[in-house]
C-alpha cells in the first residue's frame, strides 16, 4: 500500500506540507483542496472501507455525494414514489422510508 500512496502523491498539484513535532515525527499534512479530493478519491478506489477511520469515511462519502450531484445533469431528481409509479410498482399508503 505504501508504494501506491507514493504514486498517488505524484498526482498532487502542490507538494504537501509536512508538519512535524519536536521529535521529528510527522503529525500533520497540509494539502490544497484539489489535492485533498485526489487523496480521498485514491482512498475510495484503493482502501478497504472498514479500515478507514470514521472521519475519512465521512469525507469520502461527502466527495462521492458531490460527484454524484455534479453528474446529475439537467434532469431534476425524482421522488421515489414517482419512480416506482413509472415502473408500475405501487407504494403502500402507510409505507415510510426506514
Secondary structure as GFF3:
##gff-version 3
##sequence-region A 1 98
A	DSSP	alpha_helix	2	10	.	.	.	ID=ss1
A	DSSP	beta_strand	17	20	.	.	.	ID=ss2
A	DSSP	beta_strand	26	30	.	.	.	ID=ss3
A	DSSP	alpha_helix	33	46	.	.	.	ID=ss4
A	DSSP	three_ten_helix	49	51	.	.	.	ID=ss5
A	DSSP	alpha_helix	54	71	.	.	.	ID=ss6
A	DSSP	alpha_helix	80	86	.	.	.	ID=ss7
###
